[in-house]
Amino acid sequence: MSRLSSAFMSCFLTVLVAILGGCSREPGDWMPLFDGTTLQGWRANENASTFRVEEGAIVASGPRSHLFYEGSVHGADFKNFEFEAEVMSLPGANSGVYFHTSFQDQGWPSQGFEVQVNNSHVGEGNYRERKKTGSLYGIRNQYKSIVQDNEWFKLRILVEDRRVRVWVNDTATVDYVEPLPPVEQPGDAAGRKLGHGTFALQGHDPGSTARFRNLRVRTLPATLRTPEEMLPKADDTYRKILELSRANVPLVDFHTHLKGTLTLEQALAKSRADGIYLGLAVNGGKGFPIETDAGVEAFRKSMEGQPVFIAMQAEGREWLQLFSPEAAAKFDYVFTDSMTWTDKNGKRMRLWVKDEVGEIPNPDAFMETLVERTEGILRTEPIDIYVNPTFLPAVISSDYEKLWTDARIRRVVSAAKEGQVAIEINNRYQIPSERFLRIAKDEGILFTCGTNNGGADDLGRMEYSLEMIDKLELKWQHFWVPGVYGDKAVLRKPWPK
């Protein structure tokens, strides 16, 4: 056979293999799962009319249904793989991509895992959906979408033995390593563990429309093994985080700082590993990292596209004169504390600075001023969260339980309720007390979790918050997230003069 004939035959065989589905291709080749014109190789369960092909995309729009891949690529059975698709969600859409699943006649797939597609869907009836695009649903949740409705974005899923990674437009959102043995939990995800299976697309409800195109996969060797040192320790904290993630509790550390040696990359890696989403805050106020609207804009730009909330920790009472409402509104939320204030004699103090506080000869008089200042902050300042709540200077902190009487607690709680301000459960200082939190819960106050870390070494896993959640039996309905009160506080509350 001539060289030309040989080259032609080689090219012909390559094309033939592609036409026949590529079953004999070596691992590593990208293979299309959708031909762009028909649903050949896919099978819908209930309400098959929910899925159709339009302009080169699979459209999921209609009553609940799931479209399972049953084509010839790799026998429709994938263990280790890399999957990619371009996705567009319309406003209010709720959809997703399942993997390691199998066909079932009806209902939500009971096998496998879902990568969430949801930029703006908020839930139905009394249920509020917190999990956004790029989540490994109920396991590693994203609480802020980094892509917009009506725009195509790339969704990438990589599964290598016990490790699952997800990217949205090349931004990492998930890096989950399943422990050995897997953690068994009650609820919708009970018994789910990594194994093998096919893919499925979700049609969620009649008001949801999502589009999928350029779906492709490449298989990876089935012999891949996750190094033992990568396997997480499934301790009580790990188990509690997983349990709450599945129960829709927004596990967000709303009070994280890039301080000390902690870099953005380190913070995000820890967030993905722990399953705790981050709200990264910059300190804004007199003598703090940002003091102007220009500083606000610079911080916002530095965080653009990152899978985090961004926040301002408003320092001191002067922050209202330093920043405009328009600048403050660029943050996802604003929070403050009552650790910096001026007493009745005109003395300005920061409560964590011993020399500024000095001696406190009359702790009860000090507490009365502290509570009064706190009430003013909660009622008048346009803040979303009250952080470091009930913090006391070191000189009187040993009398915390005595000084924080029920009457004083109720005054603070009443002001927070009036101002629609959430109260932080602070991990660093382990405040407020369980007694405070019980009173606040009874009054319908919403909570957040936060650390206020000083660097990399004290950014834990919200252990105190988890303890209080457990003791008070807090559910997802007890927690604040951006938008729960409607507009941000800086938009719905008057800006004090």
N, C-alpha and C positions, 0 to 999 in steps of 0.2 A: 504494500500500500504506500502510495506517495505521501510525502510530508504534508502536502495540501489536503489530501484525502483524510489523512490521520487527524489533522487539525479540525477539518470540517466535522468528522465523526465525533470528536471530543466535544465540540461546541454543541452538536446535535443532541448528544446524550445529556449534556448539562441542561439544555432547554427542556428535554423530555422529562427529566427528573422533576424539574420545577413545575411542569404542567401536571404531572401525576401526584403532586402534593408534597414532594420533597421527603418522602418517608425514609429514603436511604441516605439523606445528607448527614454529614458528620456534625456532632455537637459544635456549636459556635456559629453556624449559619443563621442569619436572620430569615425568618419565614413569615409570610403574610397569613393572617387569620381571617381576613375579610377581603373579598374580591372587588369591593367598591361599587358593585351594581346589584348584587342579590344577597339573600341571607343563606346561601348554600353553605352547609357545614355548621349551621346554627339551628337550635331548636328552642322555641319558647314553650313555657309551661302554660299556666292559666292565662287567659286574656291575650292570646297570641297577637291580636290586632294592635297591641301596644307598641309593637316594633315594626318599623318599615325602613326602607332605604330611600334617602333623598339627597341628591347632589353629592354623591360619593360618600355619604355618612350613614351610619346606623342611627336612627332616631328612636329614642325611648320616650313615648308620650301617650299616656292613657292609664287605665286601671292597673293595679299591681300585677306585675309579671316579671319573669326572669328569663333571659336569653342565654342558653348554655352552648358553649362551643363543643361540637361533636364531629368536627372535620377530621381530615386525614393527617394533619401535622402531628407527628409524634404520638399517633394513636389517641389524641385528645387526652393525654395523661401526662402531667408535668410535675416533676418533683423540684429540681433545681433549675432555675430559668431566669431570664431577663425579659420583661414584657414592657412594651411601649405602646402608647396610643395618644392621639390628639383628641382633646375633649372640649366641648363647649356646653356650658349650662346656661339656660335661660333664667330670668329672675324667678325666684321661688322654687327652683329645681332641687330635688333630692334624688341622688342616684349613687351609683358606685360600681366598682369592678371587684368581683369575687375571684379568688384563686383557691386551689386545692379543694374544689367543690365537686359535686356530682349532680346529675339531673334529678329533680324531684317534681312531682306533678303540680304542687301548689304550695303557697306559703313562702315565708322567708327561708332561704337556704339554711339548713341545719348543720351542714358540713362546710368547712373552709372559713376563709377570712375575707373581710370586705375592706377595700380601700375607698374611703368616702369621697363623693363628689357633691359638695354642698357649699355654695358661696353665700346664699341669702335665705335659704329655707329656715323657718323658725319653729316649725313643729305644728301639730294639729291638736285641736281641742285644748285640754289643759296641759298637754305635754309640750315642753320647750326643748327643741333639739339644739344642743350646744356644739356638737362635733362637726367640724368644717373640712373642706377639701384638703386631702393629703393625710387624713387620719387613717390609722389602722384601727378600724372602728371598735370602740370599747376597750382597746388595749393600749394604744398610744394615740391620744387625741390631740388634734389641733383645734384651737378655739378662736382663731382669726384666719380668714382666708387671705392668701397672698395673691390671688388672681380674681378677676372680675367676671361677672356675668356677661354674656354676649361676646366673649373673646375666646379664641382658641388657645388652649394651653397644652403643654406636654405632660403626661403622667407616665412615670417610669417606676416599675416594681422589680426589685432584685431579690430573689430567694436563694440562699445558699445554706442548705442543711437547716440549722436552727436559727438562722439569722435572716431577718426581713428588713429591707431598706426601701424607702419610698422617696421619690423626688417629684416636685412640682416645678416645671420650668427650670430644671437643673438645681433647684434649691432643696436641700435635704430636709425632709419633714419627719421621717421615722427611721430609727435604727434600733430595732427590737431584736433581742436575743432570747429565745425561749429557754427557760431553765430545764434541767434534767433531774428528775422527771418534771413534766409540765405541771403547772398549778391548776388544780381542779377548783372551779368556782361555780356557785349557783347562778342562775339567770340565763339570758339568751345565749351567752357564749360558753355555757357549761360544756365541758368535754372537748372543746375545740383545741386541736393541737396540729402542729405542722406535720404534713405527710405527703400526699400527692393528690392530684385530681385535675380538673379542667377549669376553664374560666367561665364567668357568667357576667352579664350586664344587667343592671337593675332598672326596671321601670317601677317607680315608687307609688305614684298616685296620679289621678287625672289632671291635677294642676301642675305636674312636674314634666319638664321637657329637657332632655339632655341629648347631645349628639356625640358620636364616636367615629373617628376615621383613622386610617393608617394604623390599624391594629397589627402588631407583629410580635414575634417571640423568637428567642434563641435559647435552645436548651443548653444546660451546663451538666457536667459529669455527675451522675447519680452517686458517685463515690465521695463527693465533697464532704468533709467533716469539719464542724466548728471546733477550733482549738479549745481545750478544756479551760484554759485561763480566761476565755471570753464568756463562759457560761456564768450568768448572774447567780448570786446567792439568794434563794427565795426565802428571805427572812420574813418576820412579821410585817415589817414596813413595806417590803415588796408586795406581799400578799394584799395588804390593805389598799395600796395604790391601785392594784389591779382590780380589786373588788369595787372601789369607788369609780374607777374609770368606766367599768361596765354599767354602773348604776347612774351614769349621767352627771355625777358630781363634777363640777368644773375644777379639776386639779391644776390650779394656776398659782404660781408664786408671783403675786402682783407687785411685790416689793423687793426687786432684785437690782443690785448696782454692779456696774463694771468698775470695781475698785480694787486697790492693791494689785495683785498679780493676775487677777481674773480677766481674761480676754473674752471677746465676743465668741470666738471659736470654741473656747473651753466651756463657756456657759451653755452654748447650744448643744455641744456634745453631751454634757451632763444632763441637760433637759431631755434629749432623745433617749438616753440610757435609763433615766429614772422614771420617765413617763410623767414629768411635771412640766407643764408649759410655763413660759416666763413672761412677766411684764417687766421690761427693763426701764428703770427710772433714772432721770438725771435730776440733780439737786438744783433748784432755781430759787434765787433770793440774794439778799445782800451778803456779799462775801463768799458766794458759792459758785460752782463751775459755770452756770449761766446767769446773767443778770439783765439780758436784753432780749428783745424779740429776734434779733439777728442770731443770738445764741440758740434760741429755740429752733429756728429754721435749719441751722447747721446740724443740730442733733437729729432732727427729723430726717434730713437727707442722708446722714450717716447710717440710719437704720432702715432706709427704704428697701422694701422687698424682703426683709428678714422675717422669719416666722415667729414673731414676738409681738406682744403689745408694747407700745411705748407710752411712757408716763412722765409727768413732772411731779417731783416731790417739792411742793411749795414750802419754802423755808421762811420762818418768821412771819410777822404780820405785814411786812413791807412788800411782799411779793405782788400785792394787788396794785401797787404804784409802779412797779418795775416792768410789768408785762401787760400787753393789751389783751382783751378778750379774744380777739382774732388769733393771736399767737397761741394762747392757752388752748384754743379749740383744735389746734393741730395735733394735740396728744389724744390718745385713746381715752385717757382719763387723767384727772388731777387728784392728788391726795396730799394731806398735810397731817401734822400732829399738834399737840399743845406743849411741845418741849422748848419752844422759844417764845417768850412773851415779856411784857413789861409790867412790873407790879404797881401798886397804888402810889408808891413813892417815886415812880419814874425810873426804876432800876430795871434795865433789860438783862435778861439772863437766858442762857441755854442750860437746861436742866441736867444735861450729861456732863457739863464742865464744872467741876468741884469748886474752883476758885470764883466762878461767876455766881454760883448759888450761895456760897458762904455758909454760915451757921443758920439754922432755922430754929430759933428759940421757941416759937409757938407753932407747932405743926398743924394744929386745927385751923388757925388763921391762914396759914399758907394754903391748906387744902381748900378753904373757902374761895380764895382768889383763883386757884387753879381750876376749880370747877366752874366758877363764873367765867373765866377766860375761855374755857372749853365750850361752854354753852354758846358764847358769842361766836366762836369759830364755826360750830356746827350749824347754827341758825342763819348766819349771814354770809359766810365765805362760799364761793361756788366750787365746792369740792365734791368728789364722788366717794372717797374713802377716807375714814379717820384711822390713821395708823399709829403704831406704838401706843395704843390706848392704855390709860391708867399708869403710864410710866411715872415713877417717882425718883427724885434725886437720891443718890447713894446714902446721904446722911440720914434719911428717914425711911428708906426702902424696906428695912427690916420690920417696920410697923404697917406694911401694906394692908393686911387684912383688917387691922384696926382702923386705919385712916380711911380706907375705901368702904365707908358704911353703905348700907342699902339705900339710905336716903340720897347720898351723893351719887351712887350708881344710877339711881332712877332719874336724877336730874340730867345726867349725861345721856342716858338712853332716850329720854323724852326729847331732848334737843336733836339728837341724831334722827329720830323718827320724824320730827317736824321738818328737818332739813333734807330728808330722803338721802341720808348718808350711810353707807355701809360701814361696818366696824371690822377691823382687821383682827385676826387671830395670829399673833406675832410669835414666830418661832425663835427668834434670837433672844428675846427677853422673857419668853413664856408668859405673855400677858395678852389679854386680861385674864383674870382668874375664872375658874369654872363657875363660881357664884355670879360674877358679873355676866358671863355669857348666858347663863340660865335666865336671868332677869331679862336680858336683851332678847333672847329667843321668845320668851313669853309675850313680849311686846311687839313681835313681828319684825324685829330688825334683821336685815340681811347681812351676811358675813362674807369676808374674803380671807384668804390665807396669804401670809407674807413673811419675809425673813428680815429684811433690812441688814443684809450682810455687809461686813466690812472688807471683804476680799474673797479669795477662793476657799480659804480654810473653813469658814463658817457658813458656807452655803450648803445646808444639809438637805434632807428630804422631807421637810415640813413635819417632823416628828411630833412636835407639840400640837400642831394643827390637827394631825390625824388622831392624836389622843383625845382631843376635845370633840372632834367629829364623832368619835366612837362613844364617848361618855354621854354626850347630849343627843345622840341618835339623829344627827343632822342628815337631811336628804338634799337632793339637788334643788328643791324649792327654797331652801334656806340660804342660798348663795347668790351673791351679786355677780353679774357679768356686765360688760359694757352694753348699754341699750336696755337694761331691765327696767329702768325708770323712764325710758323714752330717750329724749335728747341728753347729751352730756350736761353736767351741772353748769358748765361755763356758758351753755346756750340757753338753758331753761331758768337760770337764777339771775337776778340782777347783779351787775358788777358794782360792788361797794365803792363809793367815792372816798 
